[in-house]
Structures are given as C-alpha cells and as structure tokens.
Amino acid sequence: MTGRSLLLMLFILALALPPGCKRQDTSAARVLKLGHGLDTAHPVHKAMEFMAQKVKEKSDGRLIVEIFPGEQLGSEKECIEALQLGYLAMTKTSSAPMESFVPKIKVFGIPYVFRDGDHFWKVCKGPIGAELLEAGAAVGLKGLCYYDAGARSFYAKKPINSPADLDKMKIRVQKSPVSMQMIEAMGGSPTPIDWGELYTALDQGVVDGAENNPPSFETSRHYEICKYYSLDEHTRLPDILVISTDVWNSLTPEFQQILKEAVAESVEYDIKIWAEAEKKSMQVVEAAGVTVVRPDKQHFRDAVKPMWAEYENTEIGELINRVQEVQ
C-alpha cells in the first residue's frame, strides 16, 4: 500500500466514526459510503444522487448512501482497491480502470465494438452485460449497474481529422492497457494521467490532448485549454457502479432488494438526463469558442483493425464476436 493509499484509508475510516454536529445523525442507519471522481454537475453524479435518495425513501432512512465526489476518497483505481480492502463500500468507476481487476471488462475498451448508443444499451441490459457485472465477484467487486458515459472523442489544441494528426501527440488516457493500445494503433503517444490531474497536465503541456464524452469535456473545463473537439466517437466506455462483495453479502435481503430497485431506477434516470446533458455541453463548449470537428470515422476504424485482429481466438475475441451478434 502506498503512502497516499494509507492516508486515504485513514481518512475513510475516520468518516465512519460517529458524526459530529455538522453532519446528519445517521447512527441508527446502515451507511454505505460511495466515492467517485466526477464533478457534482456531471449527469452521472446526479444519477447517483437520485439513487441515494431512492434508497433512503425505500428504506425509511434505515439505509443511507453517502456520496463523496471529486476524488475526495481517491482516484478510481484507489477507490476500487479500497472496496477490496474493505474500507469503502461503493464506487463509481469507468470501465477502463476495472480492466486491471476484471480482465473481461476490456471488451468495452475495444474501439468501435458498439455500432451506436442503441447497440450499447442492448448489450449492457442483456446477458453479456449481466455476465460482466458479476465477473469481478471473485476479486471482491460486484457490479450493480452501468451508467451512460456516451461516446468518447478526442480534444486537443489542434484539430484531429484523421489518425495521421495524432502523430507525435501525447494523448491522456485512463490507466487502461486497451486505451493505451488504441492510441498507439492510431499513431499517438498514450500518457496515463488521473482525471483530477488532467486540467493542469493540459495547461502545462504535459499532454497535448485527451479523449472523453461531451459532459466530461465541459464540466472539467478542459475546453478552456483545448479548443478543438473531434467527434470520432471511438469508444463507449460505460461508468460502472460497484459494491464490495463483502459489503453486499453483509446486507439483509431486504436492503439488497432496496438497493437493486433504486439502482435500476437511477439507470433509467441517467439515460434520460444524459441526452439532455450532451446537448447542453456541446452548446456550452461551442459558445466558449471550441471548434467541433466531424471527421470521417472510417479512417479511425481502419487504423484499429490490427488491434481487433490481436484478440482473435482469445476470451476477449469471443466477447467481441458475441457483442457484434447482438441486434
């Protein structure tokens, strides 16, 4: 455990102590602490707030989900590890950091594996999605649901019209082997950086660009630095709500059912507000002077074909084939 991880563990454990006068008294309730890295303006954070409110209502205040946004409890990787170590109950993470813990999750990171948003949700709400949520149980991580994180596209200080424009560019990626492989296949130089450190990295030129969905591009204010947003829509990495299997197993059947119901309702709420958030975010960044580029996606698809070929006759290759068969 690193020094930072130890400090985070002590901080989270301190949060479990009886609350002081400035916090709501939840001593009679079962409290589940949920850490994530998003800004409070982000639609996925709002979906989790919706979920927490539903949990409180359905349990008459006997089960409480306390949300700590903005990496207060650590980066995505650190929060996942905290679940495994038993000092955090829940986290919201992109699928990319989960790859290191649950190898099957890599399938989400394969560029252009999903035809569009409808195809994405058919997979996530079907047998494949359910299978992948349970795939981390053996390592202490139970997936509860997927939240929409839209399509990820490149943003930078110059326009990106084709993979050729990525040559010699340092592109921030999540700490994901598949994300790094994708950038390399397109000709760029992948640079893993935690989300909370990215604004400074872009501002100081540590990286030349990054890739993400419109609400994340907007709420992070990365558009203040990167004035070109190229909508190549290379991946659709879902956000995943995860609970420690030990914590899940410690819940009564009633509380498990309440959490399941609240989570399911929050997914539908997330789908509803996501489309609105994407539209608003695009309006905000364009009004701030961002040039939106709509490149020919086929150039990017062609660049990653060798990457697809590498997964033939592997577990991920089989998952890719199953995803492609979903109509």
ROVO-461230 format. One line per 4 residues: number of its first residue (from 1); for each residue x, y, z of N, C-alpha, C. Coordinates in steps of 0.1 Angstrom, whole numbers, plus 5000, padded with zeros to 4 digits. Atoms other than C-alpha are relative to their C-alpha. Example, Ala and Ser with C-alpha at 12.3 -4.5 7.8 and 13.67 -1.06 7.14 Angstrom:
2
1 = 5009,4988,5000,5123,4955,5078,5009,5012,5000 | 4991,4989,5000,5137,4989,5071,4992,5011,5008
end
This chain:
327
1 = 5009,4988,5000,5000,5000,5000,5009,5012,5000 | 4992,4988,5001,5014,5034,4990,4996,5009,5012 | 5003,4991,4989,5016,5063,5015,4987,5007,4998 | 5012,4993,5003,4988,5081,4997,4988,4991,5003
5 = 5011,5010,4997,4966,5049,4999,4998,4999,5015 | 5001,5001,4985,4973,5047,5036,4993,5012,5006 | 5006,4988,4995,4963,5083,5042,4985,5000,4996 | 5014,5001,5005,4931,5077,5021,4992,4990,5009
9 = 5007,5010,4991,4923,5046,5042,4997,5006,5013 | 5002,4994,4987,4927,5065,5074,4989,5011,5000 | 5011,4990,5002,4905,5093,5061,4987,4994,4999 | 5013,5007,5002,4878,5070,5050,4995,4994,5013
13 = 5004,5006,4987,4879,5051,5083,4995,5011,5010 | 5004,4989,4991,4876,5085,5101,4986,5004,4997 | 5014,4997,5004,4844,5091,5082,4990,4991,5006 | 5009,5010,4994,4830,5060,5098,4997,5002,5015
17 = 5002,4997,4986,4833,5075,5133,4987,5007,5002 | 5012,4993,4997,4802,5089,5150,5000,5014,4995 | 4999,4987,5006,4793,5121,5131,4999,5011,5010 | 5001,4988,4991,4798,5155,5147,4988,5008,4997
21 = 5012,4992,5000,4773,5183,5150,4997,5005,4986 | 5002,4994,5013,4778,5194,5114,4995,4990,4990 | 5005,5011,5009,4767,5161,5099,4987,4995,5004 | 5013,5006,4997,4733,5145,5097,5003,4987,5009
25 = 4999,5011,4991,4729,5119,5125,4994,4987,4993 | 5004,5013,5007,4728,5085,5107,5004,4988,5009 | 4995,5011,4992,4739,5064,5137,4990,4988,5001 | 5009,5011,5000,4707,5044,5136,4998,4993,4987
29 = 5002,5006,5014,4710,5036,5099,5013,4993,4996 | 4989,5006,5007,4733,5014,5078,5005,5010,4990 | 4995,4990,5010,4755,5038,5059,5010,4994,4991 | 4990,5005,5010,4773,5029,5027,5006,5012,4993
33 = 4993,4989,5005,4800,5053,5016,5004,4997,4985 | 4997,5001,5014,4804,5059,4978,5009,5011,4996 | 4991,4990,5005,4834,5076,4964,5002,4999,4985 | 4998,5000,5014,4839,5087,4928,5008,5013,4996
37 = 4992,4988,5004,4859,5113,4908,4993,5011,4992 | 5006,4990,5008,4833,5133,4889,4996,5012,5007 | 5005,4987,4994,4822,5169,4894,4985,4998,5003 | 5014,5001,4996,4788,5174,4910,4991,5004,4990
41 = 5009,4995,5011,4775,5190,4878,4998,4989,4990 | 5000,5011,5010,4781,5157,4859,4987,4992,5001 | 5013,5007,5000,4749,5138,4849,5001,4987,5008 | 4998,5013,4993,4763,5105,4863,5000,5002,5015
45 = 5001,4997,4986,4768,5121,4897,4985,5003,5004 | 5014,4997,4998,4732,5134,4895,4992,4987,5001 | 5007,5013,5000,4720,5098,4887,5003,4993,5013 | 4997,5007,4988,4738,5085,4918,4993,5007,5012
49 = 5008,4993,4990,4722,5113,4939,4986,4995,5000 | 5013,5005,5001,4689,5101,4926,4999,4986,5006 | 5000,5013,4995,4698,5065,4935,5000,5001,5016 | 4999,4998,4985,4708,5076,4971,4987,5004,5006
53 = 5013,4995,4994,4675,5094,4976,4990,4989,5000 | 5010,5011,5001,4655,5064,4964,5003,4989,5011 | 4996,5010,4989,4675,5041,4988,4994,5005,5013 | 5004,4994,4987,4667,5065,5017,4984,4999,5001
57 = 5014,5000,5000,4630,5067,5007,4994,4985,5002 | 5005,5014,4999,4625,5029,5002,5003,4993,5013 | 4997,5006,4987,4642,5021,5035,4995,5007,5012 | 5005,4991,4989,4625,5048,5055,5012,5005,5008
61 = 4988,4995,4993,4660,5061,5063,5009,4990,5007 | 4992,5011,4993,4674,5028,5076,5012,4996,4992 | 4988,5003,5008,4698,5025,5047,5004,5013,4993 | 4996,4987,5005,4718,5056,5036,5013,4998,4991
65 = 4989,4999,5008,4742,5061,5007,5006,5014,5000 | 4993,4987,5000,4767,5089,5013,5010,5001,4989 | 4992,4998,5012,4784,5102,4982,5011,5010,5002 | 4988,4991,4999,4819,5117,4981,5005,5002,4986
69 = 4996,4998,5014,4825,5132,4946,5014,5006,4999 | 4988,4993,5002,4856,5148,4931,5013,4995,5005 | 4988,5007,4995,4882,5122,4941,5003,5003,5015 | 4998,4998,4986,4877,5131,4978,5006,4988,5007
73 = 4996,5012,4994,4883,5095,4986,5010,4992,4991 | 4990,5006,5009,4909,5088,4959,4997,4999,4986 | 5002,5002,5015,4913,5081,4922,4991,4988,4998 | 5008,5012,5003,4892,5055,4905,5007,4987,5004
77 = 4993,5012,4996,4919,5029,4910,5001,4998,5015 | 4998,5000,4986,4924,5038,4946,4986,4996,5007 | 5013,5004,4994,4886,5035,4953,4997,4986,4998 | 5002,5014,5003,4884,5001,4936,5008,4992,5010
81 = 4992,5008,4991,4913,4989,4958,4994,5002,5014 | 5006,4998,4986,4895,5004,4989,4988,4991,5002 | 5011,5010,4999,4865,4982,4981,5006,4987,5003 | 4994,5013,4998,4887,4952,4980,5006,4998,5014
85 = 4993,5000,4986,4905,4961,5013,4989,5002,5011 | 5010,5000,4990,4872,4967,5030,4997,5013,5007 | 5002,4988,4993,4873,5003,5040,4992,5010,4992 | 5010,4992,5008,4849,5017,5013,4990,4990,4995
89 = 5011,5009,5004,4815,5003,5004,4998,4999,4985 | 5004,4999,5014,4809,5015,4969,5008,5010,4992 | 4993,4990,5008,4825,5034,4940,4993,5000,4986 | 5004,4999,5014,4816,5046,4905,5013,5001,4993
93 = 4987,5000,5008,4844,5039,4880,4997,4998,4986 | 5001,5003,5014,4848,5040,4843,5005,4985,4998 | 4996,5014,5003,4852,5005,4828,5015,4999,4998 | 4986,5001,5004,4888,5013,4818,5009,4996,5012
97 = 4992,5005,4989,4904,5011,4853,4996,4987,5005 | 5004,5013,4996,4884,4980,4860,5007,4989,4993 | 4993,5010,5008,4903,4962,4833,5011,4992,5008 | 4988,5006,4992,4933,4956,4857,4995,4990,5010
101 = 5006,5009,4989,4909,4939,4882,4992,4989,4994 | 5009,5009,5006,4885,4922,4859,5003,5000,4985 | 4995,4999,5014,4901,4913,4825,4989,5000,4989 | 5011,5000,5010,4868,4906,4807,4995,5014,4997
105 = 5005,4986,5002,4859,4943,4811,5007,5007,4988 | 4992,4994,5011,4885,4950,4784,4991,5002,4987 | 5008,4999,5012,4858,4944,4758,4994,5013,4997 | 5006,4986,5001,4843,4978,4765,5010,5010,4993
109 = 4990,4991,5005,4875,4994,4755,5004,4998,4986 | 4996,5003,5015,4878,4979,4720,4993,5011,4992 | 5006,4990,5008,4873,5008,4696,4990,4995,4990 | 5011,5003,5009,4841,5007,4676,4994,4986,5001
113 = 5006,5013,4997,4829,4975,4692,4985,5002,5000 | 5014,4997,5000,4795,4992,4695,4996,5008,4988 | 5005,4993,5012,4776,5003,4664,4995,5014,5003 | 5006,4987,4996,4758,5031,4683,4995,4999,5014
117 = 5005,5000,4987,4741,5040,4715,4990,4989,5003 | 5010,5011,4998,4712,5016,4710,5006,4987,5001 | 4993,5013,4999,4735,4987,4704,5007,4999,5014 | 4993,5000,4987,4755,4997,4735,4990,4995,5011
121 = 5009,5003,4990,4724,4995,4757,4994,4986,4999 | 5005,5014,5002,4711,4963,4742,5010,4990,5006 | 4990,5009,4995,4744,4947,4752,5001,5001,5016 | 4999,4998,4986,4746,4963,4787,4988,4994,5008
125 = 5012,5004,4993,4710,4954,4796,4997,4985,4997 | 5002,5014,5004,4713,4919,4781,5009,4990,5008 | 4992,5011,4993,4731,4886,4792,5015,5004,5001 | 4986,4997,4999,4765,4899,4783,5003,5010,5011
129 = 4999,4990,4990,4761,4930,4804,4999,4994,5014 | 5002,5006,4987,4749,4909,4834,5012,4992,5003 | 4989,5008,4998,4777,4885,4830,5013,5008,5004 | 4989,4991,4997,4803,4913,4831,4999,5007,5013
133 = 5002,4994,4986,4788,4929,4862,5004,4990,5011 | 4997,5010,4990,4793,4896,4880,5014,4994,4999 | 4986,5006,5002,4828,4889,4866,5010,5003,5010 | 4991,4996,4990,4845,4907,4894,4998,4994,5014
137 = 5004,5005,4986,4829,4888,4923,5011,4992,5006 | 4989,5008,4994,4859,4865,4927,5011,5009,5006 | 4990,4991,4995,4881,4896,4934,4993,5011,5009 | 5007,4991,4990,4856,4913,4958,4993,5011,4994
141 = 5007,4989,5006,4839,4935,4933,4987,4996,4993 | 5013,5003,5006,4802,4932,4925,4995,5012,4992 | 5006,4989,5008,4789,4954,4896,4985,5000,5003 | 5014,4999,4998,4755,4968,4903,4993,5005,4987
145 = 5006,4995,5012,4748,4987,4870,5010,5007,4992 | 4992,4991,5009,4761,5006,4841,4993,5014,4999 | 5005,4986,5003,4756,5044,4837,5006,5004,4986 | 4996,4996,5013,4757,5060,4803,5012,5010,5001
149 = 4989,4991,5001,4791,5077,4796,5002,5004,4986 | 4999,4995,5013,4784,5084,4760,5011,4995,4992 | 4989,5003,5009,4809,5082,4732,5012,5009,5003 | 4988,4992,4998,4845,5093,4737,5006,5004,4987
153 = 4994,4994,5012,4862,5116,4712,5012,5008,5005 | 4987,4992,4997,4895,5135,4710,4997,5015,5001 | 5000,4986,5000,4900,5170,4721,5015,5005,5003 | 4985,4996,5000,4933,5190,4717,5001,5014,4997
157 = 4997,4986,5003,4949,5223,4710,5001,5002,4984 | 5000,4999,5015,4948,5215,4672,4989,4990,4995 | 5010,5009,5005,4922,5198,4650,5005,4986,4997 | 4996,5014,5004,4923,5160,4646,4990,4995,4990
161 = 5009,5004,5011,4908,5150,4613,5002,4985,4996 | 4997,5014,5004,4924,5116,4609,5011,4995,5010 | 4989,5005,4992,4948,5093,4628,5014,5006,4997 | 4987,4994,5003,4977,5109,4610,5002,5013,5008
165 = 4998,4988,4992,4971,5141,4630,5004,4997,5015 | 4996,5004,4987,4978,5121,4662,5015,4997,5001 | 4986,5003,5001,5014,5115,4651,5008,5010,5010 | 4992,4993,4990,5038,5126,4679,4992,5008,5011
169 = 5008,4994,4989,5009,5138,4701,4999,4992,5012 | 5002,5007,4988,5008,5129,4737,4986,5001,5005 | 5015,5000,4997,4972,5119,4745,4998,4993,5013 | 5003,5006,4987,4960,5114,4780,4990,4989,4998
173 = 5010,5011,4999,4943,5081,4786,4999,4996,5014 | 5002,5006,4987,4929,5063,4816,5011,4989,5002 | 4990,5010,4997,4951,5037,4833,4994,4987,4995 | 5006,5012,5007,4939,5010,4808,5009,4996,4989
177 = 4992,5006,5011,4961,4987,4787,4993,5002,4986 | 5007,4999,5012,4934,4987,4760,5000,5014,4994 | 5000,4986,5004,4932,5025,4759,5013,5004,4994 | 4987,4997,5005,4969,5027,4755,5003,4994,4987
181 = 4998,5008,5012,4969,5001,4728,4993,5008,4988 | 5008,4993,5010,4942,5021,4709,5007,5012,4995 | 4993,4987,5004,4962,5054,4709,5012,4996,4992 | 4988,5004,5008,4993,5036,4697,4996,4995,4986
185 = 5005,5005,5013,4973,5019,4669,4997,5012,4991 | 5003,4988,5008,4962,5054,4658,5012,5009,4998 | 4987,4993,5002,4998,5067,4659,5003,5010,5010 | 4997,4990,4989,4997,5088,4691,5008,4993,5011
189 = 4992,5005,4989,5016,5085,4723,4992,5001,5013 | 5009,5000,4989,4994,5074,4752,5007,5003,5013 | 4994,4996,4987,5000,5090,4786,4990,4999,5011 | 5010,5002,4989,4981,5077,4816,5001,5011,5011
193 = 5000,4990,4990,4971,5105,4840,4986,4999,5007 | 5012,5000,4992,4945,5106,4868,4991,5012,4995 | 5009,4990,5005,4914,5126,4859,5002,5013,5008 | 4998,4987,4992,4919,5151,4887,5012,5008,4997
197 = 4988,4994,5003,4953,5159,4875,5001,5005,4985 | 5000,4997,5015,4944,5164,4838,5000,5014,4996 | 5001,4985,5004,4935,5201,4837,5014,5006,5000 | 4986,4995,4998,4970,5210,4850,5009,4994,4989
201 = 4992,5006,5010,4986,5185,4827,4998,5006,4986 | 5003,4994,5013,4969,5200,4796,5005,5014,5000 | 4996,4986,4999,4976,5236,4808,5015,5001,4999 | 4985,4999,5000,5013,5229,4813,5006,4993,4989
205 = 4995,5007,5012,5017,5209,4781,5006,4986,5003 | 4995,5014,4997,5025,5176,4798,4994,4990,4990 | 5006,5007,5011,5000,5162,4773,4994,5010,4990 | 5005,4991,5011,4987,5176,4740,4985,5000,4998
209 = 5014,5001,5002,4952,5164,4742,4995,4988,5009 | 5006,5010,4993,4928,5139,4757,4988,4995,4993 | 5012,5005,5007,4896,5120,4749,4989,4997,5011 | 5011,5002,4991,4862,5119,4766,4987,5004,4994
213 = 5013,4996,5005,4825,5125,4763,4997,5015,5002 | 5003,4985,4999,4809,5160,4759,4998,5005,5015 | 5001,4995,4986,4797,5163,4796,5013,5001,5008 | 4987,5000,4993,4831,5154,4809,5009,5011,4995
217 = 4992,4990,5006,4848,5177,4785,4996,5014,5005 | 5006,4988,4996,4825,5205,4796,5002,5003,5015 | 5000,4998,4985,4822,5200,4834,5014,5001,5006 | 4986,5000,4996,4860,5195,4837,5007,5014,4996
221 = 4995,4987,5005,4865,5229,4819,5013,4998,4992 | 4989,5002,5009,4891,5213,4797,4999,5008,4987 | 5002,4992,5012,4876,5233,4768,5006,5014,5001 | 4993,4987,4999,4893,5264,4783,5014,4999,4994
225 = 4986,5002,5005,4926,5249,4771,5000,4994,4986 | 5001,5008,5013,4916,5225,4742,4989,5006,4992 | 5010,4993,5008,4898,5245,4715,4995,4992,4988 | 5005,5008,5011,4892,5216,4691,4995,4987,5006
229 = 5007,5012,4996,4868,5187,4697,4996,4992,4988 | 5001,5009,5012,4870,5159,4671,4991,4988,5003 | 5010,5010,4996,4839,5137,4672,5002,4987,4992 | 4998,5013,5007,4854,5104,4660,4993,4989,5007
233 = 5008,5009,4992,4834,5086,4688,5006,4986,5000 | 4993,5012,5001,4860,5058,4691,4995,4989,5010 | 5004,5010,4991,4847,5041,4722,4988,5005,5008 | 5011,4997,4991,4817,5039,4745,5002,4992,5013
237 = 4997,5006,4988,4831,5031,4779,4990,5003,5011 | 5010,4997,4990,4803,5028,4805,5007,5003,5013 | 4996,4999,4986,4806,5040,4840,4993,4988,5007 | 5005,5012,4993,4801,5011,4864,4998,5003,5015
241 = 5002,4999,4986,4786,5013,4899,5004,4987,5006 | 4994,5013,4995,4805,4987,4920,4998,5001,5016 | 5000,5001,4985,4800,4975,4956,5009,4989,5004 | 4992,5011,4995,4823,4954,4977,4991,4988,5003
245 = 5008,5012,4998,4811,4918,4977,4998,4997,5015 | 5002,5003,4985,4817,4916,5015,4989,5009,5005 | 5011,4991,4995,4795,4947,5020,4987,4995,4995 | 5012,5005,5006,4769,4933,4996,4994,4988,5008
249 = 5004,5013,4992,4768,4899,5015,4996,5003,5014 | 5004,4997,4986,4765,4917,5048,4987,5007,5001 | 5013,4993,5000,4733,4935,5037,4989,4989,5002 | 5011,5009,4998,4700,4919,5047,4993,4999,4986
253 = 5007,5002,5012,4679,4905,5018,4991,5012,4996 | 5009,4988,5003,4655,4935,5022,5009,5012,4995 | 4991,4989,5004,4684,4960,5019,5006,4998,4986 | 4995,5003,5013,4698,4942,4989,4989,5003,4989
257 = 5011,4997,5009,4664,4944,4972,4998,5015,4998 | 5002,4985,5001,4660,4981,4980,5011,5006,4992 | 4989,4995,5008,4695,4988,4966,4998,4997,4985 | 5002,5004,5014,4687,4968,4934,4990,5009,4993
261 = 5010,4992,5005,4655,4987,4929,5004,5014,4997 | 4996,4986,5001,4670,5021,4935,5010,5002,4989 | 4990,4999,5011,4699,5014,4912,4994,4999,4986 | 5007,5001,5013,4676,5002,4884,4993,5013,4996
265 = 5008,4988,5002,4655,5033,4887,5010,5012,4996 | 4990,4990,5003,4687,5055,4886,5006,4998,4986 | 4995,5002,5013,4698,5039,4854,4991,5006,4990 | 5009,4994,5009,4667,5049,4836,5000,5016,5001
269 = 4999,4986,4998,4670,5084,4851,5012,5005,4993 | 4987,4996,5006,4706,5086,4839,4998,5000,4985 | 5002,5000,5015,4696,5076,4803,4992,5012,4996 | 5008,4988,5003,4670,5104,4804,5008,5013,5000
273 = 4993,4987,4999,4693,5132,4816,5013,5000,4992 | 4988,5000,5008,4723,5120,4796,4999,5008,4987 | 5002,4994,5013,4710,5131,4762,4999,5015,5002 | 5001,4985,4998,4700,5165,4776,5013,5006,5004
277 = 4987,4995,4996,4734,5169,4792,5010,5001,4988 | 4991,5000,5012,4753,5160,4760,4997,5013,4991 | 5004,4989,5009,4733,5186,4740,5004,5013,5007 | 4996,4988,4993,4738,5213,4767,5015,5002,5000
281 = 4986,4998,4999,4775,5206,4770,5006,5004,4986 | 4995,4996,5013,4781,5209,4732,4997,5015,4998 | 5003,4986,5001,4763,5242,4733,5009,5009,5008 | 4991,4993,4991,4785,5254,4762,5014,5001,4994
285 = 4986,4999,5005,4818,5245,4746,5001,5007,4987 | 5000,4992,5012,4809,5259,4712,4999,5015,5003 | 5001,4986,4996,4798,5291,4728,5013,5006,5006 | 4987,4996,4995,4832,5292,4745,5011,5001,4990
289 = 4990,4999,5010,4850,5291,4712,5006,4987,4995 | 4995,5013,5004,4856,5254,4707,4995,4997,4986 | 5003,5004,5013,4857,5243,4671,4997,4985,5000 | 5004,5014,5001,4838,5210,4666,5003,4994,4987
293 = 4995,5007,5013,4854,5187,4640,4992,4987,4999 | 5008,5012,5002,4833,5159,4625,5008,4992,4989 | 4992,5007,5010,4859,5136,4608,4994,4988,4995 | 5004,5013,5006,4854,5106,4586,5005,4989,5010
297 = 4997,5010,4990,4852,5078,4612,5007,4988,4994 | 4995,5012,5007,4862,5052,4587,5016,5000,5001 | 4985,4999,4998,4899,5064,4589,5004,4995,5013 | 4997,5005,4987,4899,5057,4626,4997,4985,5002
301 = 5003,5015,5000,4882,5023,4622,5011,4992,4993 | 4989,5007,5008,4908,5013,4596,5013,4999,5009 | 4988,5000,4992,4936,5023,4620,5001,4990,5011 | 5000,5009,4989,4925,5000,4647,4996,4985,4996
305 = 5003,5014,5004,4917,4969,4626,5011,4990,5005 | 4990,5010,4994,4951,4953,4636,4998,4997,5014 | 5003,5002,4986,4941,4958,4672,4989,4989,5002 | 5011,5011,5000,4909,4937,4666,5006,4987,4998
309 = 4994,5013,5005,4930,4910,4649,5008,4994,5012 | 4992,5005,4989,4952,4907,4680,4992,4992,5010 | 5009,5006,4991,4922,4895,4700,4993,4987,4995 | 5006,5012,5005,4912,4867,4677,5004,4987,5008
313 = 4997,5012,4993,4909,4833,4694,5004,5002,5015 | 4997,4998,4985,4911,4848,4729,4986,5002,5006 | 5012,4998,4993,4885,4853,4756,4993,5014,4996 | 5006,4987,5004,4881,4890,4746,4995,4999,4986
317 = 5004,5002,5013,4879,4880,4710,4986,4993,4999 | 5013,5007,4999,4850,4857,4718,4989,5010,5005 | 5009,4990,4995,4833,4885,4737,4997,5010,4989 | 5002,4990,5012,4838,4909,4707,4990,4994,4991
321 = 5009,5007,5009,4821,4883,4685,4985,5000,5005 | 5014,5001,4994,4791,4879,4709,4994,5014,5000 | 5006,4987,5000,4787,4917,4712,4996,5004,4986 | 5004,4997,5014,4787,4920,4674,4987,4993,4996
325 = 5012,5008,5004,4760,4894,4672,4987,5006,5005 | 5012,4994,4994,4736,4915,4693,4994,5009,4991 | 5007,4992,5010,4710,4930,4671,4989,5009,5008
end
